[in-house]
Amino acid sequence: MPSPISFQAIRIFEEDGKFVQRIIERSTEDLPEGEVLIQVHYSSLNYKDSLSSSGNRGVTRHYPHTPGIDASGIVAASTDPDFKAGDPVVVTSYDLGMSIDGGFGEYIRVPAKWILPLPEGLSLQETMIYGTAGFTAAQSFWELKVAGCIPDNGPVLVTGAAGGVGSISVRLLLNEGYEVAAVSGHDHGKALLRELGVKQILDREEAVDSGNRPLLKPQWNGVIDNVGGIPLATALKTTKPGGVITTCGNVAGAELSTTVFPFILRGLKLIGIDSQNCPYGLRKQLWQYLATYWKLPNLKVGLKEVSMEGILNEIELMLRSEVKGRVVLRHKAAE
Ligand SMILES: NC(=O)c1ccc[n+]([C@@H]2O[C@H](COP(=O)([O-])OP(=O)(O)OC[C@H]3O[C@@H](n4cnc5c(N)ncnc54)[C@H](OP(=O)(O)O)[C@@H]3O)[C@@H](O)[C@H]2O)c1
């Protein structure tokens, strides 16, 4: 066992019914059990992190807690033969940052089966620009392609397009020659989407229909939905026959009100995305794609890199839906 190391971490405390965020000193002895101790170089901000940081018990049951569902860094110590000190590695999802102390601390200790060796072709920083948001975008994009969505059939609609999952989805689609129609409710989000090369940008209101008609004019070749609720129900009414829709989020609502008609009259496929439990084999394959065939030349457009102090502010902005693109947390080890 290596000697204990003291390190800094963001910690969320529950005090008098309120959730308070502090940067504190911890020891590797305080970390949960696991085979591999990792010195974290980068983490990233995802919607789930903002929920965990603000006391959402659907994400994190027990406090005090260190959020951060993503981490990339260097193995500091390992009792598992597949990893040795000095290996560059990536951890996303599973229980990291939810019930296990996450990447908003300078060290994590996790089970070996959660860890991927750093994919060749990506730096530690680049893996976190993707992070869970980018991985989820990759999983959605992959499902679209497997279900037969090809660039020739017209625009693919992306909802929540200026957010983490949305903005990487937009890039993956454009990079492979798909036409994109992107939904955003903010000027700063629209500016990012224009910078990425999106020609068709819709206001949130243009992508919602609350009427009773089960089907509307078909417009979309496919849909990557990141928001759920009425926008997803509307996407089902407006996707072309044979089209495919992926869904991964619920920022616009967890309920889905629809009919069977999009499925039985237009043959649509609705595919759920669960990146947290994506099987290890597919996870590894998709990371390889992100590092090679799908590697984005414009990955850093819209990137904001912040320190531990800076991420606290970004959490607040994300809760107000004011973050655009990706926010990466750079720890001292990366400097
Ligand atoms: N299933 C999975 O595996 C998985 C993995 C990762 C994330 N997710 C989920 O995916 C969603 C997006 O995550 P993210 O990390 O990309 O979050 P994010 O960066 O906060 O992006 C969400 C975007 O949704 C839009 N939005 C917010 N409130 C909305 C509303 N009421 N109606 C319509 N649009 C709204 C915002 O864009 P504008 O303000 O520009 O409209 C925002 O940029 C979250 O629900 C998250 O929990 C799921």
The ligand as an SDF file (V2000), in Angstrom:
LIG
                    3D

 48 52  0  0  0  0  0  0  0  0999 V2000
  -28.9300    8.8470  -20.8640 N   0  0  0  0  0  0  0  0  0  0  0  0
  -27.6520    9.1150  -20.7890 C   0  0  0  0  0  0  0  0  0  0  0  0
  -26.7990    8.2470  -20.8560 O   0  0  0  0  0  0  0  0  0  0  0  0
  -27.2070   10.5410  -20.6070 C   0  0  0  0  0  0  0  0  0  0  0  0
  -25.8480   10.8970  -20.6410 C   0  0  0  0  0  0  0  0  0  0  0  0
  -25.4910   12.2600  -20.5810 C   0  0  0  0  0  0  0  0  0  0  0  0
  -26.4960   13.2150  -20.4230 C   0  0  0  0  0  0  0  0  0  0  0  0
  -27.7930   12.8120  -20.3420 N   0  0  0  0  0  0  0  0  0  0  0  0
  -28.8800   13.7900  -20.2090 C   0  0  0  0  0  0  0  0  0  0  0  0
  -28.9110   14.5570  -21.3940 O   0  0  0  0  0  0  0  0  0  0  0  0
  -29.3720   15.8670  -21.1140 C   0  0  0  0  0  0  0  0  0  0  0  0
  -28.3480   16.8770  -21.6330 C   0  0  0  0  0  0  0  0  0  0  0  0
  -27.1430   16.7390  -20.8930 O   0  0  0  0  0  0  0  0  0  0  0  0
  -25.9530   17.7690  -21.1280 P   0  0  0  0  0  0  0  0  0  0  0  0
  -24.8170   17.3030  -20.2700 O   0  0  0  0  0  0  0  0  0  0  0  0
  -25.7670   17.9930  -22.5710 O   0  0  0  0  0  0  0  0  0  0  0  0
  -26.6090   19.0730  -20.4540 O   0  0  0  0  0  0  0  0  0  0  0  0
  -26.4060   20.6180  -20.8310 P   0  0  0  0  0  0  0  0  0  0  0  0
  -25.0150   20.8490  -21.2860 O   0  0  0  0  0  0  0  0  0  0  0  0
  -26.9700   21.3840  -19.7020 O   0  0  0  0  0  0  0  0  0  0  0  0
  -27.3430   20.7860  -22.1110 O   0  0  0  0  0  0  0  0  0  0  0  0
  -28.7330   20.7150  -22.0590 C   0  0  0  0  0  0  0  0  0  0  0  0
  -29.3050   21.6510  -23.1040 C   0  0  0  0  0  0  0  0  0  0  0  0
  -30.7250   21.4760  -23.1210 O   0  0  0  0  0  0  0  0  0  0  0  0
  -31.3550   22.7190  -23.4090 C   0  0  0  0  0  0  0  0  0  0  0  0
  -32.4600   22.8980  -22.4780 N   0  0  0  0  0  0  0  0  0  0  0  0
  -32.3850   23.1370  -21.1270 C   0  0  0  0  0  0  0  0  0  0  0  0
  -33.6130   23.2380  -20.5960 N   0  0  0  0  0  0  0  0  0  0  0  0
  -34.4740   23.0380  -21.6240 C   0  0  0  0  0  0  0  0  0  0  0  0
  -35.8980   23.0270  -21.7170 C   0  0  0  0  0  0  0  0  0  0  0  0
  -36.6780   23.2390  -20.6420 N   0  0  0  0  0  0  0  0  0  0  0  0
  -36.4610   22.8190  -22.9350 N   0  0  0  0  0  0  0  0  0  0  0  0
  -35.7020   22.5960  -24.0250 C   0  0  0  0  0  0  0  0  0  0  0  0
  -34.3360   22.6120  -24.0070 N   0  0  0  0  0  0  0  0  0  0  0  0
  -33.7500   22.8190  -22.8180 C   0  0  0  0  0  0  0  0  0  0  0  0
  -30.2930   23.8030  -23.2370 C   0  0  0  0  0  0  0  0  0  0  0  0
  -30.0320   24.3310  -24.5230 O   0  0  0  0  0  0  0  0  0  0  0  0
  -30.6070   25.7690  -24.9770 P   0  0  0  0  0  0  0  0  0  0  0  0
  -30.6920   26.6260  -23.7380 O   0  0  0  0  0  0  0  0  0  0  0  0
  -29.6260   26.2650  -25.9640 O   0  0  0  0  0  0  0  0  0  0  0  0
  -31.9490   25.4880  -25.5640 O   0  0  0  0  0  0  0  0  0  0  0  0
  -29.0400   23.0940  -22.7690 C   0  0  0  0  0  0  0  0  0  0  0  0
  -27.9080   23.5430  -23.4600 O   0  0  0  0  0  0  0  0  0  0  0  0
  -29.5850   15.9010  -19.5820 C   0  0  0  0  0  0  0  0  0  0  0  0
  -30.9380   15.6180  -19.3070 O   0  0  0  0  0  0  0  0  0  0  0  0
  -28.7130   14.7730  -19.0870 C   0  0  0  0  0  0  0  0  0  0  0  0
  -29.1400   14.2650  -17.8610 O   0  0  0  0  0  0  0  0  0  0  0  0
  -28.1570   11.5070  -20.4250 C   0  0  0  0  0  0  0  0  0  0  0  0
  1  2  1  0
  2  3  2  0
  2  4  1  0
  4  5  1  0
  4 48  2  0
  5  6  2  0
  6  7  1  0
  7  8  2  0
  8  9  1  0
  8 48  1  0
  9 10  1  0
  9 46  1  0
 10 11  1  0
 11 12  1  0
 11 44  1  0
 12 13  1  0
 13 14  1  0
 14 15  2  0
 14 16  1  0
 14 17  1  0
 17 18  1  0
 18 19  2  0
 18 20  1  0
 18 21  1  0
 21 22  1  0
 22 23  1  0
 23 24  1  0
 23 42  1  0
 24 25  1  0
 25 26  1  0
 25 36  1  0
 26 27  1  0
 26 35  1  0
 27 28  2  0
 28 29  1  0
 29 30  1  0
 29 35  2  0
 30 31  1  0
 30 32  2  0
 32 33  1  0
 33 34  2  0
 34 35  1  0
 36 37  1  0
 36 42  1  0
 37 38  1  0
 38 39  2  0
 38 40  1  0
 38 41  1  0
 42 43  1  0
 44 45  1  0
 44 46  1  0
 46 47  1  0
M  CHG  2   8   1  16  -1
M  END
$$$$
